[in-house]
Amino acid sequence: MSTQSSQYDKFQSELEKAYEILFATDRRYSSVSISHTPHSLAVLMTEKLTHRSADKSNTGVKMACKVVGIKPNWNQIIPYLTEE
């Protein structure tokens, strides 16, 4: 995405916060933490979500969606991230 919206930035920030919590509390994220920080994973996932190439049922994505007030489905994620 060449120009990011304020909603895109907000979602990415909330996703990073979610991953910070999950990295600290969920053993399933221990293997991910070897190659990613919460920030780098949030950047990667947010970009992939805009192209529908990430898992929208991921716990972190669900947490971020809840905070920004959208449901974790493509009908709400894509317009939110791209401000369509």
Helices and strands as residue ranges (DSSP letters): H 6-25, G 27-29, H 32-35, H 38-50, H 59-68, H 74-82
